[in-house]
Amino acid sequence: MVIPSYKLAYLLIIYAVRGIIWQMSDKTSKPEAEPKNGLFTDPAGVPDAKDPKQAGDEKTADSYSQHSSFWAERMRSGGSFSHTHIEKPVMYEKMARLAPGSTVLCIGCGSGEECAEVAEMGTAKVVGTDISAGLIDEAKKGFPDIEFHVAAAEDHAKFAAESFDVIYSSLTMHYVKNWQPVFTDYLRLLKPGGTFLFSTNHPIRWGMDMVRNQGSRVTTMLLGYTAEPDTLQVRIYGDYLNHFTKHDRFMKKIQVTYYNRPFSKMWHDIKNAGFDIIDIVEPKSVEKDVPERFSGFSKITQKIPYFIIFELKKPLTSPTHEPVNPTNSPAQ
Ligand SMILES: C[S@@+](CC[C@H](N)C(=O)[O-])C[C@H]1O[C@@H](n2cnc3c(N)ncnc32)[C@H](O)[C@@H]1O
C-alpha cells in the first residue's frame, strides 16, 4: 500500500509534536534522584562481599557514638514511632515467651533500653553488645546491673560456645554485610534448641528510591518503573533484587551505611548458616494511641512493610541439609 505524501507529512508532524510534548513533560514533571537527605545507593554494589572478618562500618559506629546522648535521651523518652508502634510490639511479645529463665545476648543493643526491658521479663541474665563505644557508655551508666561490651555484630568470637538460650537483635542486622558467616557463629553461641530473634529493614521499603519533583516538598518513595513505548526508554526507581550498600542519614543526624538484600538472599543465608525458620513477621503498625503527627505514617505502614522479623531456631542435632545455592541470583 502506498501512503500519499500529504498523509506522510501529517503523520510526521503528529509524531514530532508528541515528541516535543513528551520531552517538555519529562522536563517539568521528571522526579529527581533525591540526594538531599544523604540517601543514595552505591552503584558498585557490595564490595568484597566475601570477607567475613569485615567487622562493621567505622563511620557508622563513630556517628552513633557522636550522637549517643541524643540517642539515649530519645530512647528513654519513648523512642521513635517505628520502635513503639511497628517493631517492638512484635519483638517484645515474642520475648515475653522466650525470656523467662533464659540467658539472653542482645546484639546491637544501642544505649541499653531493650536489655533492661528484656531483663524485666524474668531472664536469668542479659548481656548487651554494640559496635558504638559511646552508646555502650550510655548503656553502662543507665543500667549498671546489666553486662555490656563494645563488639561488632560480626565479631562475637570471644563468647563461649553454647552460652546463650536466646540471641535478640533489633534493627541491627542490616548493618551486617555478610550474614552467613556471622549467623554460623551465632549458631555456635546458642544452646541446642536456642532462638535467634532479629528484626531488620524490609527490602521492599529500603529498596525504594526517594524522588522529589523540582521545587516540591512532597516526598515520593518508589520501587517501580516508567516505560515509554515509542522511544523504548525506561526509568527505574529502586532496586529490590540486588545486595547493595546504602548510605543514609538517620534521625536527620546519624550517618549510617547499611545493606539491602532481597528476601531470597536472607532465606539462603539463614538456611545455609544452619538455622530453622520458626516464624517470619512483616509487622503493620499498631493502630492504638497513634500521635496525630504520625497518623499518615501509620496509614502507610498498614500497606508498606518497613521491617521484617525472623524467629530462628538452632536445631537440636547438627543440620543435615545440603547447602541451598541461589540459582539465577545476582545477590551473592
Ligand atoms: C537502629 S539502632 C537500634 C538500637 C537498638 N537495638 C534499638 O532498637 O533501640 C542500630 C544499632 O546498631 C548498632 N550497630 C551498627 N552497626 C553495627 C555492627 N556492625 N555491629 C554491632 N552493632 C552495630 C548501632 O551502634 C546502633 O546501636
The ligand as an SDF file (V2000), in Angstrom:
LIG
                    3D

 27 29  0  0  0  0  0  0  0  0999 V2000
   18.7680    1.4010   64.7700 C   0  0  0  0  0  0  0  0  0  0  0  0
   19.8600    1.1980   66.1180 S   0  0  0  0  0  0  0  0  0  0  0  0
   18.9900    0.0140   67.1110 C   0  0  0  0  0  0  0  0  0  0  0  0
   19.4150    0.0430   68.5540 C   0  0  0  0  0  0  0  0  0  0  0  0
   18.5540   -0.8020   69.4620 C   0  0  0  0  0  0  0  0  0  0  0  0
   18.5930   -2.1970   69.0960 N   0  0  0  0  0  0  0  0  0  0  0  0
   17.1300   -0.3050   69.4400 C   0  0  0  0  0  0  0  0  0  0  0  0
   16.2890   -0.8720   68.7290 O   0  0  0  0  0  0  0  0  0  0  0  0
   16.8660    0.7000   70.1160 O   0  0  0  0  0  0  0  0  0  0  0  0
   21.1480    0.2530   65.4020 C   0  0  0  0  0  0  0  0  0  0  0  0
   22.2490   -0.1090   66.3640 C   0  0  0  0  0  0  0  0  0  0  0  0
   23.1530   -0.9630   65.6850 O   0  0  0  0  0  0  0  0  0  0  0  0
   24.4640   -0.6100   66.0710 C   0  0  0  0  0  0  0  0  0  0  0  0
   25.3530   -1.1070   65.0060 N   0  0  0  0  0  0  0  0  0  0  0  0
   25.5660   -0.6320   63.7620 C   0  0  0  0  0  0  0  0  0  0  0  0
   26.4280   -1.4130   63.0980 N   0  0  0  0  0  0  0  0  0  0  0  0
   26.7600   -2.4130   63.9420 C   0  0  0  0  0  0  0  0  0  0  0  0
   27.6220   -3.5360   63.8370 C   0  0  0  0  0  0  0  0  0  0  0  0
   28.2840   -3.8140   62.7210 N   0  0  0  0  0  0  0  0  0  0  0  0
   27.7590   -4.3270   64.9190 N   0  0  0  0  0  0  0  0  0  0  0  0
   27.0910   -4.0750   66.0780 C   0  0  0  0  0  0  0  0  0  0  0  0
   26.2590   -3.0210   66.2420 N   0  0  0  0  0  0  0  0  0  0  0  0
   26.1030   -2.2160   65.1720 C   0  0  0  0  0  0  0  0  0  0  0  0
   24.4270    0.8800   66.2310 C   0  0  0  0  0  0  0  0  0  0  0  0
   25.5020    1.3480   67.0060 O   0  0  0  0  0  0  0  0  0  0  0  0
   23.0530    1.0630   66.8800 C   0  0  0  0  0  0  0  0  0  0  0  0
   23.1290    0.9470   68.2670 O   0  0  0  0  0  0  0  0  0  0  0  0
  1  2  1  0
  2  3  1  0
  2 10  1  0
  3  4  1  0
  4  5  1  0
  5  6  1  0
  5  7  1  0
  7  8  2  0
  7  9  1  0
 10 11  1  0
 11 12  1  0
 11 26  1  0
 12 13  1  0
 13 14  1  0
 13 24  1  0
 14 15  1  0
 14 23  1  0
 15 16  2  0
 16 17  1  0
 17 18  1  0
 17 23  2  0
 18 19  1  0
 18 20  2  0
 20 21  1  0
 21 22  2  0
 22 23  1  0
 24 25  1  0
 24 26  1  0
 26 27  1  0
M  CHG  2   2   1   9  -1
M  END
$$$$
